[in-house]
Amino acid sequence: MASSGKVETDEALYLNLNDPPYHNYFYSDKNVAAQVVVTTPLPDSDAGIIRPRLLVAWPAGNSGVLARFAPYNKDKEGVSISLRDLPSGRALDPVIYPAREDSKAKNPSVGVTGLFNLPRPAVLDTLILGSIRSIRDFTEGPSLLVPEVQGALQVEQAKGGVIASRVWLDNVTKVYFIFRPVDVQRDTLEAIEIQSVKPSIALKFEAGNYSFEAHFDYPQLPHLSPKDVIKEEHQHLIAENPDAAKCLSFLSYSNKLLAGAWRFLTYFGRDSMISLLLLSPILREGKDGPIEAGLAAVLERVDKSDGSVCHEETIGDYATYQNAQMGVQSDEPTTKASTIASTTGITYSELLRMVCAKILKLAAAFQTNHGQRPSDLISLKQGQSVGQWRDSEDGLGSGRIPYDVNTALMPAALLAICDLYKDHSDSGDYEHEHSYKLAKSYAETWETESLKFFEVHIPKDEAKQRLEKYKKVSSFPGPSGAEGIDSDVSFHAVALKSSDNPEKIAIMHSDDCFRLFLLPLLDSPRHTLFLEQVATNILRTFPAGLHTPVGILVANPAFSTSEEHARDFTNGAYHGTVIWSWNSLAMMAKGLELQLLRSVENAPHSKPAWCQDSVVLSKVKQAYTKLWDTIEANREYLSNEVWSWKYDVNTKGGFVYAPLGSVRPPKGDNQTESNITQLWSLTFLAIQRRRDLEH
């Protein structure tokens, strides 16, 4: 190989974010974007779930490499690993090599280089080169290693170090992971010993410093800088919130937005759309801007056969692998089930009309049947156990009719169709007129009639008993909160069991934020009660409510009569008693703001009845204030995907922040760690506290 050339430009972005035991480093410029994650266990880390590792992730192709380490000779001191600064003052520098003469890719090989330290001898016992999905299959599943991927791994000693490489399943792309000793006590030729490669890898590293390079020759994505992403009038945010602005830039490209780093460096339709809604006030509009990129990416992935929107695509090496599993020789992106339908030759307008037609078709049964029924609500697709944002296996408590989809997303989608067609409702275009009238009629029915199917009411004394039982079953060490229950407890079920069995899954949750944010909430006694119970549940501390000092929880199983729910919805579960920044904090805060704006004297529309109820209005304001106090107390975590807590009886308030990946999952579940940054967790760039609404 030719010697690497340093790439320095005025547009280079560098960022270091730490969330021990995870240390994250980002670098991007016009040639490459990469994230490096170093995991080094803390003294109190659970050795069964926190393993030392060096991981490099690239947005291009959702690709990456992983090197996992273990103690040499079962050293009781364990392994720690850390990056050292380079002469540039950064922990990462870019590298670029000319295209290989024998390469079919014809692309330069680009990546990053760095320097890491091992204070004690260690053994590299796992090496994966290829796709982030392959890495996640190993880290989040039953340590799964795909033979088709691992079988192509090549490891050799050369140039004073070890070169690991692999040609992707496309037989074109080649990825390298190279280690060289820099400051090691022993002879450098023996500093890294290849003990075995197949059937399992074992590279012994002596204590010392090692350089690493990770690079590949896959086409890179057209990156957007912070100034390309944020409107000119809001670019003061770049200086005021540099970390968040850089993270937003790292996830933004002129052809799509990425969901999160490192685990989701690819297109996620739901994440893109929700993020655009929350961030739109500050995002640059027009050609090659993030709004156009996000919307175009969603429309380009619509299935033209039925108007379905693709939520997640699989790309790069894993797409080739997934296609092969279906008997297809192709490198084209796939969804979880099939190849994405081509939309070539179809306009964005036509694709959008297909989506609208599908929504109206799905909404029809709930409108046209006399007296709405649970069986007419939207259910998860047959044969699928997930289908909305709580997309872990137990995220809906085995329910199949989600609360958010039916009570907020469907009526909001219908209102959006009304807005889309209203300017053409009297144009003489039958399709526009018909769609407008249907959507307008359907929207009111869905907003007013869907909520009742999810209502949960628990008498005061029974609620206290359930809290005490939950405390015992879950072994929660803090107070039950039963003494604070002074009235019946009300909330909405996170889901219904099924169309055939509309049993309510009585998990208290934060998905009320969708109704607050997306709907105007029609003036009715039901919506007054809705706002009061939302506020009450925010004000009460878990397990009596959703509040903790480290954030508002997205789920609370304490009032469910199912002991299974208590075991599944824990502080180690991906959608358990944990905090998701975008949902229970950002969208909840913005939703309460929009509702409170209806109560001010100069509101553009007449005040709804709940604004005249001083008790309800006061409680909603108190909830808004408490929510923002909690947000501001946890500023350092807001860009994280999700985080958890541990309970310390010796700490004021009891709840202490903990990375999700450091908490044991429920029995039978796989370990899941959080992304250090997530697209929809960056929405606090556009959401600010309104103290004028608190009085």
N, C-alpha and C positions, 0 to 999 in steps of 0.2 A: 504494500500500500504506500501511497505518497504520504508525506508528512502532513499532519493536519494543519489547516490554516485557521487562525483565529478570526472570528467574524464580529466586528465591532461596528455598530451603526447608532445613529442618534435615536432610533426607534427601539433599541433593545430594552426589554422589560425584565427586571429581576426582583424577586420577592422571596422572603423567608418567613414562613408561618409555623409556629410550634404549638403543638397540643400534646404534650408528653403523655405516653411514650412515643408519639409520632412527631417527626420533624420533616417539614415540607419545604421544598425549594422549587421555585419556578423560574424558567428562563424562556424568553421568546424574542425573535427578531424576524426580519423578512425571509430568513432561510429555514428556521426551525422553531418549534414550540415544544417544550418538554417540562415535565415535573419529576422531581426525584423525591422519594419518600424513604427516610431512614427510620427504622423502628428499633429502639433500644430499650429493653425492659427497665423499669424503675425498681428500687429495692422492694416495694410492696406489690409489684405486678404479679398476676397469676401466671406462672410459667406455662400452664397448660393452654393459655390462649394468646399470650404475648410472646412472640418469637423474634429474635434479632434478624433483620433483613435489610437489603438494599434493593429498592424498586425504582425503575425508570418508566415513565408513562408518556406516550405521545398522542396528541389529538389526531394526528394523521393515521387513519386506519384503526383508531381506538387500539393502539398497539403498545407493547411494553415488554420489559424484561424483569425478571425477579431472581435475586440471589438470596437464599435463606441460609442462615448460619446456625451452628450448634456448638456447644462447648467441646473442646478437644479432650479426649479421655474422661468425659463426663465431669469436667472441672466444676466444682461446686460454686465457684465464683460466677459462673455463667459467662455470657458473651455480651459485651457492649460495643456499639459501633457508632462513630460520629464522623461528620465531615469536617475538614479543615479548610480554611480560606486559601484561595489561590493568589498569585501575585496581583491579579486584577482587583482583589478586595472582595470578590464574590466566592461562594462555594461552588459555583458552576460556571463553566465557560462553554461556548459553542465550538463544535468541530464540523468540518466539511471536507469530504474527500471527493475527487473527481469520479465520474461514473466509471465503473469497472469496464475494461475492454470487452470482457466476456458477458457483460450484463445485458439481459433482455430489457431491463427497466429503463436504461438510458438516463437515469436520474442520478444526481450526486448523492452520496451517502452522508446524511447529516444527523447530528445528535449533540450530545453534551459530554463533557469530561469533568472530573472532580477528583478529590483526594479524600480517602477515608482512613480512619485509624482503628486498629484492633489492639487494645492494651494487653490482651492475652491470646495465646494460640486458639484457633477456631477451625471448624470444618464447614465448608460450604456443602450442604447436603441436599439442596434442591435448587435447580436451575431451570427456568422456563424462559424461552425466547419466542415471542410471537404476538399473541393477542391479549388484551386486558381481560377478555372473557375467559381465556384459558387460565390466566392467573387467578381470576375470581373462582373458577371451578375448583381450584386447589385451596385457596385461602378461606372460602366461604362454604365449600361443600365438604365431602368426606375425603379431603386431600386427594382429589381426583387428578391424575396425570393422563393426558390423552396419548395413547401409543403413537398415533399418526404424527403428533407434534414432537414428542420426546425422542422418537426413533430417528429423526433427522438431525438431532443435535450433534455437533462436532466440537471436540475440545482438543487443543494441542498446545504444547509449550513452544513458544517462539518469541524472539525479540525480547528476551529477559523477563518474560511473563507468561501468561496463559491467555489464549484467544479462544473464546467460545463463539460459535456461529451456527446459523441455521438458515436454510432456504425455505421460504414459506411454501404452503401447499399450492400456491399459484405457479410454482416453479420459476418465478421471476424475482421476487423480492428477497433480499438477503439482509439479515440482521446480525450485528456483532455486539459482543459484550467482552471487553478486554480488561484484564487486571495486570498491573506491573508493580513490583515492590519499589519503594522509593527510599525508605529509611528503615531497614530491617536489620536486626542484630546478626543474623546468619548470612552466609553466602547467598546472594540474590538468586542464584540458580536453584537453590533449595528452598527459597522462601515460600514458594507455592508448589506443593507436591500433588501431582495427579494420582490419587490412590485408586480411583475407579471412575469409569464413565457410564458403562452399561453393565447390568440392568439399572443401576442407580449411581448417581453422581457422588463423588467424595473428593473434594479438593482441600488439602490441609494448608492453612495460612499460618505462618509464624506471627508473633506479635510485631506490630510496627505500622508504618504508613504505606498505603497502596494507592496508586492512581487507577482510575477506571475510565473507560470510554464506552459509550453505548450509542450506536448509530445504525441507520438503515437507509435503503434507497427507495423508499415508497414516496409517491407524490405528496407534497405538503399542502396544507390548507391556506387559503388567502386570509391572513390574520388582520384583525382590526385593532388599532391602537386605542388607548383611552379617549383620545381626541376624536377618533373616528366613531366612537360609540356614543359619547355623551354630547348633547346639544351645546352649542357655543355659549348660550346664556347660563348654562349650568356647569361649565367646566371648572368653576371654583371648587366643585366637589372633588376634583382630582387631587387638589392640594389638601383639602380638608379631610378626605377619607382615602388616602393613597392606597392602602391595602385593598379595600373593597373595589376601588376603581381599577386597579391592576388585575384583580381576580375577574372582574367583569370583562375586561379586555381579553384575558387569557381564554375565556370561554366563548368569545365572539368572533365569528368569521363571516365573510361576505356572502357565503352560500348556506350557512346554517348557524344555529346556536347550539352549544354543547351543554349537557345537563349538570355535570359536576366533576371535580377532580379529586382522586384519580380514577374512581371506579366507574364513572359514567361519561367518558370522554367521547360521546357520540350524540346523535340526535334523539331527543325524547319529545314527542309532540305535545303531550300534556304539560310538561315542564316549561317548554318554550312559550306556550300560549298564556299560561298563568303568569309567567315572568314578564311577558310583554304587557299584560294588563296592569300589573303592579308597578312596573318600571317606566311605562310609556310617557309620563310627564317629563322625564329627563333624557329620553333616548333620541338620538339623531334620526331624522326621517329621510326618505328619499333613496335614490339609487345607491346600492352597496352599503347602506346603513343597517343597523341591527334590526329595526322593525321590518324592513323589507326582507332581510335575510330570514328572520323567524317565520313570517307569514308565508313567504315563498316556499321555504323548506317543508312546511306543513302541507300546503296545497300540492306540491310536486309529489308528495307521497300518498295522496288520496287514491284509494282503489276505485278505478273508474267503473268497475262492474257493479258496485253497490253504494258508493259514496262513503265508505268507511275511511276513517282517518288513521294513518299508521302512528302508533304511539312510540314504538322503539324499533330502530333498525339495527341489524347486525352487519358489520362491514369488515373489510380487511381479511386477515387470515382466518378468522372464525367464520366469516360468511362462506368461504371456500369449503371449510370443514363441514358447516351445517348443510350446505348444498349437497355435498358428497353423501351425507347421511340420508338424504332424500333421493339418492340415485341420480343427482344432477351434476354435471361437470360445468361449474360456473363460478366466477369470482364476484358475481353481482350481489348487492346487498339483499338481505332477507329480513322479513319480520320473524317473529317467533314461530310462525306456522308455515309461511310460504314466501315465495319470491314476491317482491313488491311489484305491483302492476304498473306497466309503463304508462306514463301520461303524455308521451310525446305527441305533439300536434293538437293538444287540447289547451284552451286558454285558461288562465286562472279564474276568470269569470264563470266559465262552464264548470270547472271543478268545484267552485264554491256553490253553484246551484245544485250540483249533485249532493253535496253535504247537506244543504238545506232541505232537499227533498227527503233525504234519509231521516233527518230529525223529525220532520212533519209526519212521516210514515210511522216512526216509533211512538210518536205522541198521540196518534189518532185513537187508539183503543181506550185510553183513559178519558178521552173527551166524549167519544160517541156512545159508549155503553151507558145506559141509564143508571145513575148511581155508581160512582167510581168504586173499583174493587182492587184489593192488593194484587190480584193476578194481572191487572192491567198496568202495573208499575214496571219500570225498567229493571231487568235482572241481568246478572252476569251471563255471558254467552255460554251456551250449553257446552259442557266438556272442559270449561275453564274455571279455575278456582279463584282467580283474581281478575280485576278489570277496572279498578279505579285507583286513586292514589295510595290507598292502604293495600299495596300489592304484595304483601307477604302472605304466606299460607294461612296464618291465623289473624290477619289484619282486620277481618270483619267478624271474627268469632264464629266462623262457619256459616255466616249469613250470606245470602245471594242477592238481596235487593238492597242496594246501598242507600243510605240516608241522603248523602250529598248529591248524588246523581239525580234523584227523584224530586227532592224538595228545593234544590237550588240550581243545579246545572241545566236540567231540562227546562224549567221556566225561564231561566236567563237566556238560554239558546233561542227559545221561541221569541222572547222580547228582542233579541238581536236580529232575528229574521224580520220582525216588524220594522225595525229601524232600517234594515237593508232595503226593504221593498216599499216603504211608506212614500217615498218621493215619486214612485211609479204606480201607486195604487189606483190612480184614475187616468192612467196613460192610454188605456185601451188595450194594453198587453194582458191577455187573459192569465198567463202564468203568474205575472207579478201581482195582479189584483187578487187572484185566487190564493196565492201563497200568503199574501199580507192578511187577508181576512181569516184564513185558517190559523195562522200564527197568533194573531191577536186574540182570537177566541180561545185557543188552546192555552195560551200563556196564563190567562187569569184563572182558568180551571186548575192548572197544575200548581200555581202558586198558592191558591187558597185551599185546595182539597187534598193535596198530597201529604201535608204535615200531620194530619190527624192519625194516619196509620202508624206513625212512629212514636206517638206520645206515650211517655212512661210516667205514672204517678204512684208514689209510694207513701203511705201514711207515715206520719212523724215517728211514732213508736216503732213501727216495723223498720223504718230506715235506720234508726239507732241500733236495732238488733242486727241488721245486716252489716253495719259498720264494725261492730264488735266481732262478728263471725269472720269477716274479711281479715281483720287484724290477726286473728288466731290462725286462719288457714294460710295466709300469706307470710306469716312471721314478720309482719311489718313492725319495726321496733319503736316507732313513734306513736303519738296519741291517735286514737281512732277518730277524734273530732265529733263523736256522738253528742257530747255536751253542748255543742253549738247548733245542733239541729232544733230549731224552734218552730218549724212548720213542716208540712208535707214536702217531700222532695220530688221535683219534676225535672225531666230532661227528655231528650229524644233518643230513641234507640239508634245505634250506629248502623243497623241493618235489620231487615226481616229475614227469617230463616229461608223461605222459598215461596214461590207462587202457590204451591199446594199447601204449604204450612206457614202462614204469615205470623209465626211466633216472633216476638220482638227480642232482638239481641240487646239486652239491657246494659249496654256499656255506655257510660257517660263519656262525652267526647267534645272535641273542639271544632267539629265540622259545621257548627252553626255559623262560623266565620264566612262560609260561602253565601249563605242567605243575607248576612249583614252587608257583604261587599257587593254582591251581584244583583240584588233585588231592591226595589224601592220599598218593599213591605207595605202592602195595601192596608188601609185604615180599617182595622177590625179588632174585636176583643181578643181573638186568638193571637194576633201579632203583638198585642200589648203584653199578654202572658208570656209569649215567646221571648221578648226583650227582657222582661223581668227575670225569667229563669236563666237566661244567658248571663246576665249580670250577677245573679246570685251564685252561680257555679264558678264564676271567675273569682269572686270575693272569698269563697270558702277554700280553706287549705285542704289538700289531699290528706287522707282519703275521703273526706266529706265533700270535696269539690275538686277543682282542677288546678288550683294555685299551689306553687311551691316557690321558695325564694330564688330558685335557679331557672324558673320559667313556668309557663302554663302547659300542662300535660295534654297530649293529644288523645289520651284514653284513660279511663278510670273504671276498673271492673268491680269496685267495692260494693255496688248496689245490686249486682247480678246474683242470682241464687245459684249460679253454676260455679262449683269449685274449679271446674276445668278452666273457666275464664280467669279466675284468680291465679292459676298456675301459668296460663299462656300469656296474659297481659302483665308482664313484669317490667322492671327497669332495665332488663337485658334484652327485651324483645324489640325488634325494629319498629313496630307500630304499637308498642306497649305503653307503659307509664313513663314516657319519654317526651322530650321537647323537640319539635320541628319548627325552626325559626320562621319559615314562610307562612305556616298555617296558624299555629296557636298564638303567634306573636304579631307578625307583619300584617297578614290579611285580617286577623281579628282586630288589630288596632285601627287599620284603615276602615274596616267595616263599621266599627263603633263610631268612628269619626263621621262617616257619611250619614249615619242615622242621627247623630247628635246635631249635625248641621241642619236637619229638618226642624230642630227646636228653636233655632235662633230667631230673633225678631225680624230680620230682613230675609228670611228664607223665601226662595222664589215660588214655593207652593204653599198651600194652606197647611198648617201644622196638623199632624195626625193626632188622634185622641190620646195616645200614650204621653205625648208632650204636655198635655194638660193635667196628667196625673203626677202630682209632685213627688209621691213616693217612688214611682217607677223611674221618673226622670232623674231623681237624685241618685237612685241605685245604679243607673246606667252611667252616670257621670263618675260615681265612685269606682265602678269597674274599670272605666277608661283610665282614671288616674292610677289605680293600683296596677293595671296592666303596664302602663308606661313607666311607672316606678320600677317594676320588675325588669322591663326591657333595658332601662338605663343601668340597672345594677349588673347586667350581664352583657354589656356591650362587646366585650372581647370574644364572645362566642357566636355572635349573631350571624356571621357568614358561614358557620358550620352547617352541614346538612342536617344533623340531628345530634343531640347529646342527652346524657342521662344524669343520674345522681346516685349518691350513696347516703345513707342516713347515719349521722354521728351524734349520739346523744350528748356528747360534750361540746358540740358546736351550737351557737345560738341559731335557732330556727331549724336545726337538725339536718336539713338537706344540704349536701355538698356536691358541687359539680364533679362529674366524672365522664370521660370519653365513653361513648357507647361500646367501643371495642374492648374496653377494660372491664366490662361487667359480664358475668356469666349469663348466657342466654337460657331460656326455659329448657328443661330437659327434652332432648330429642330435636331441638332446633340447632341450626348451624350458626357459628359465630359471625357477626356482621360488624364491621367498623364503619365509622362515618367518614364521608368526604370532608376535608378541611375547608372546602368551599363548594357551594352549590349555587347554580344560576338563580333559582328563586329565593335563596337565602340572602341575596345581595340587594333585595328590594328596599332595605332601609335607606339606600341612597336616595330613594324617591319618597319615602314616608317619614314625616316629621311629626313631633308632638305638637298638638294644638292646645296650649294652656288656656286659651280663651273659651274652650268648650268644657272646662272642668269646673266652672263657677256658675 
